[in-house]
Amino acid sequence: MTRLEHRIILHAYVTEKAMDEMEHQNKLEFVVDRRANRAEIKRAIEEIYHCKVAKVNTKIVRTGKIATIRFRPEYSAEDIGSRAGVF
């Protein structure tokens, strides 16, 4: 059985804009379960990637829900992105 965190975070969302935000603003985007709220998303990211999240923004698009995660300055979005399979 999969853990709850793995059912909330589905996969990384990679676009040119997301890559630019990763390099310049320390952010990553993930496709998440449409029923998940910001607190659940934050907790899931912190438990899966062993980091601290500064802010979570969400948006609903035609294909589902996308969460933009800003990490605290001591954590690099590029390092976390490489663990998430962005590269």
C-alpha positions in Angstrom: 0.0 0.0 0.0 1.3 3.4 -0.9 1.8 6.1 1.8 -0.5 9.1 1.9 2.2 11.5 0.9 2.7 9.6 -2.4 -1.0 9.8 -3.2 -1.0 13.6 -2.7 2.0 14.4 -4.8 1.5 12.8 -8.2 4.6 14.0 -10.2 6.7 17.0 -11.0 5.3 19.5 -13.6 8.0 20.6 -16.0 7.6 23.6 -18.3 10.0 26.4 -19.4 8.4 28.7 -16.8 8.8 26.1 -14.1 12.5 25.7 -14.9 13.0 29.5 -14.8 11.3 29.7 -11.4 13.5 26.8 -10.2 16.7 28.6 -11.1 15.8 32.2 -10.1 13.1 31.9 -7.4 13.8 28.6 -5.7 10.4 27.1 -6.7 9.2 23.8 -8.1 5.8 22.8 -9.5 4.0 19.5 -8.9 0.8 18.0 -10.1 -1.1 17.1 -6.9 -4.4 15.4 -6.0 -7.2 17.7 -6.6 -8.7 17.1 -3.1 -5.5 18.0 -1.3 -5.2 21.3 0.5 -2.2 23.5 1.0 -1.3 22.1 4.5 -1.4 18.5 3.2 0.7 19.4 0.2 3.3 21.1 2.4 3.5 18.2 4.8 3.8 15.7 2.0 6.6 17.6 0.3 8.5 18.0 3.5 8.2 14.3 4.4 9.1 13.0 0.9 12.0 15.3 0.1 13.3 16.0 3.7 13.2 19.8 3.3 11.4 22.9 4.6 8.7 24.6 2.5 8.3 28.4 2.8 5.1 28.8 0.8 2.5 26.7 -1.2 0.4 28.2 -4.0 -2.1 26.1 -5.9 -4.1 26.5 -9.1 -6.7 24.4 -10.8 -6.2 23.8 -14.5 -8.1 21.6 -17.0 -5.9 18.6 -16.4 -5.9 18.8 -12.5 -4.3 20.8 -9.7 -0.8 22.2 -9.8 1.1 23.3 -6.7 3.9 25.8 -6.8 6.3 25.2 -3.9 8.7 27.8 -2.7 11.5 26.3 -0.6 13.3 28.0 2.3 16.7 29.6 1.2 18.8 26.8 2.9 17.2 24.2 0.5 18.0 24.3 -3.2 15.1 23.7 -5.6 17.6 22.3 -8.1 18.7 19.6 -5.7 15.2 18.7 -4.8 14.2 18.8 -8.5 16.9 16.3 -9.3 15.5 13.9 -6.6 12.0 14.5 -8.0 13.0 13.5 -11.5 12.9 16.9 -13.2 16.2 16.4 -14.8 
